[in-house]
Amino acid sequence: MRELSAAERTLHHMASQYWALTKPRVTQLALFCTVIGMFLSTPELPPLGRVATATLGVWLLAGAAFAVNSLIEQHIDAKMARTRMRPMPRGELSALQALLFSGLIGGIGMWVLYSFVNPLTMWLTFATFVGYAVVYTVLLKPYTPQNIVIGGMSGAMPPVLGWAAITGSAPAEAWLLALIIFVWTPPHFWALALYRLDDYRRSGLPMLPVTHGEHLTRLHILLYTVVLIVTTTLPFVIQMSGWIYLLASFALGAIFLVYAWRLYRNYSDRLARSTFNYSIVYLAALFAALLVDHYVVG
């Protein structure tokens, strides 16, 4: 196997840094929910070319938003063990490079969505970009412990974007999927904040466990999980889904509730990490159950 030249290694390294700037692990779940929204929007299979094009456009704008977030928060990221190895805190990329990269892929993403999908999807995705990169990152996260609650709407938008990409509209059913993600976000993120509490203390960010203590945060996680379980029954209530989804939502919700109750009663960092990890599995499985129900029952 041929050994890479110094120039090729440099190019590969820079490409990996730009790739990391888009936070690909975070983007995966959002894109999954976007695609599920596309498939739920129509009784038949959506055009796969449109699915691929819309996914590309949404991914590019999401990557642009994460790049701006990394640029703005580079000094905060440098104080946290979880984030200090990102490209910006390590000085792998300059502020100008990050800004130009964000503008480039964001502009391409908007062009792709406008030209090959529809204007509504482009504007909704752009609004999501502004909501995350500006409203959440600049105006909410540094100033209020309810940042993840108020700013959660931008993170809840993927299924709406997917629905709009196929139908050119954003009906109540799409917003109900967004509501589920909106309610899911606080217990998901606060579980992370609990076992990364020292990180957030060093960062100076007013996360709920820093400003109001661990016990109140654990109570909030428990209460939001109960609300989440109730919220996830709504697709069945409005006849958007059938019994397969309802039973899956109850089973998945019951497991989440057990995690939240145990976390409230007998806290440990290990349990908080497990709760956070399960929350990711929970959302993916819940939306997968919606998809199975849609094609099996529908």
Summary of the structure (lengths in Angstrom):
residues: 298
radius of gyration: 19.8
end to end distance: 51.9
largest distance: 60.8
contacts: 1042
relative contact order: 0.11
helix: 78%
strand: 0%
